[in-house]
Amino acid sequence: MLQDVYALTPATARLDPISRLPDRVQFAVDLEKLACQHPGQPRTLVLVDALDMAWAHGMTLAMGLAPFEDIIRCITSRLHEQLDGVAQVYHIGVKRFGFVLAATGDDFPAFIEGLVDSLRKPILLDSLPIRPTVRAGSVDFALNTEAVGDVLRKAMYAGELALRAGLRWAPFDPVRDAAYRRAFYLVADIAEALADGQLSLRFQPRFAIADGAQVSAEVLLRWQHPRLGAVSPAEFIPVLERNGMIHEVTRWVIDSALVRLAQWQGQTFGQLSINLSPMDFDGHDVSGTLRRLCHAHGIDPQRLEVEITEGEWLRSNPRVLGELAQIRALGIDVAIDDFGSGYSNFSYLHEIPANVVKLDQSMVTGIEGNPRYQKIARSILSLARELGYRTVAEGVETFRCLQMIREFGCDEAQGYFFAKPMDEGQFLAWSESGVFPLAQ
């Protein structure tokens, strides 16, 4: 089933100083030679991660480099024992090993699981048993120039999939890989998107349940990518947050929204509501940005509301509450979005300088057929009202849902039952018409 695909590495090979195995450069050289000798033939690359990076870092801080190097040597020895006569092992990275197989069959999963199990056996270091957190990833490929150039990256991604899923081993997944790579392309393209008008705003009206008046509108961001088409905010916002690019986008949204408000002076609806990311509070003086831009555009801050998602991040960074207090001091409303989605805790709600609570959309959407949601929503709305918060239900899609949240005492609502997000022209026409679903 398994056979060695490489001849013995020559004496002139580049070797890792700790494991004495041929290194990544030698691996690339040998793989190119193999592709020339056997073009188009199928192969499987397996990468073995000997240790979890965070765990290895912690162990090194506690015990020094010597124990880490001892583990690497031990893993090297075990790989030699398991793969002797099967494949040449390479030391690809600090804690990463690799080997290529000529053919795999139905017993490959059992083989790789058994290999990882053998590598995970405890190692005794200074009378302390250490169990290596070994994981592996594999990728099938053909021996050609294009595949060989990208095969190492693919095997690394397979190993990452194993880590995320808590598995010993995972094969390469081209669909998930494409999505992962697309995320990085989006990060690279965001500066051009900001400059070239690829980003635009949509506006979804919000209504007072008591009399049906339109009281505000939530500002929503859209991206029309020149190659990828419409990219959902659910995809690109988390990517920009992870890569530290969200603040530039948030500033663009605030500035663009205030430009509209300045142009719409005299409109009857009250506010625009802008979503802020937790990353906007990471040393970016978001309260100062709001103050300066309101002044620059001649906008009364009371015409703005900012929405923040609830979560542990609100308490883990002491600067956040200070920033929110400064935002409230400007006269801007602060809404806690998605309340009830997971971390909801009224015991800390009083610590947050907010005056609006928005009920989680998933709860509102499913409230008609879920008695548990009904009880939770009723309790949240009742307690929020007693504590002095204005309450909003987001995601109202049916008249029955509207009736229920009205019975529960909710103050305001938005959702597809009233209106979908609209571009500027549609939104102005809607607002100027004065005909709203509840205004009767």
Secondary structure as UniProt FT lines:
FT   TURN            11..12
FT   TURN            17..19
FT   STRAND          22..23
FT   HELIX           24..37
FT   TURN            39..40
FT   STRAND          42..49
FT   HELIX           53..63
FT   HELIX           65..83
FT   TURN            84..86
FT   STRAND          90..91
FT   STRAND          96..101
FT   TURN            106..107
FT   HELIX           108..119
FT   STRAND          123..125
FT   TURN            126..127
FT   STRAND          128..130
FT   STRAND          135..142
FT   HELIX           145..165
FT   STRAND          169..171
FT   HELIX           174..196
FT   STRAND          199..208
FT   TURN            209..211
FT   STRAND          214..225
FT   TURN            226..228
FT   STRAND          229..231
FT   HELIX           233..242
FT   TURN            243..244
FT   HELIX           246..263
FT   TURN            264..266
FT   STRAND          271..275
FT   HELIX           278..281
FT   HELIX           286..297
FT   HELIX           301..303
FT   STRAND          304..309
FT   HELIX           313..316
FT   HELIX           318..329
FT   TURN            330..331
FT   STRAND          333..339
FT   HELIX           346..349
FT   TURN            350..351
FT   STRAND          356..359
FT   HELIX           361..365
FT   TURN            368..369
FT   HELIX           371..386
FT   TURN            387..388
FT   STRAND          390..394
FT   HELIX           399..407
FT   TURN            408..409
FT   STRAND          412..414
FT   TURN            416..418
FT   HELIX           424..433
FT   TURN            437..438
//
